[in-house]
């Protein structure tokens, strides 16, 4: 082994323990500032990562939140899929074309 093994006496060095705590807090702050909190609501249009066949992303709709980071979705063919938020992408639904209103006379 090319590294020095840690012992109980190493914990007595307050400067090392404080440095480690400070570095861990800095890393945590960096992670929290970079990441954006994503969430979906029921009836949101999403793309779901498909692991079983060729199209890698399939359209779906969020039904409900089943856990802190997992959602139950339904696909256009009626399949219910539960997946992690990392396997979902927001899908912009095309705006409905304005229907011509009947002329009133």
Helices and strands as residue ranges (DSSP letters): G 8-12, H 14-34, E 45-49, E 57-65, E 70-75, E 80-84, G 85-87, E 88-90
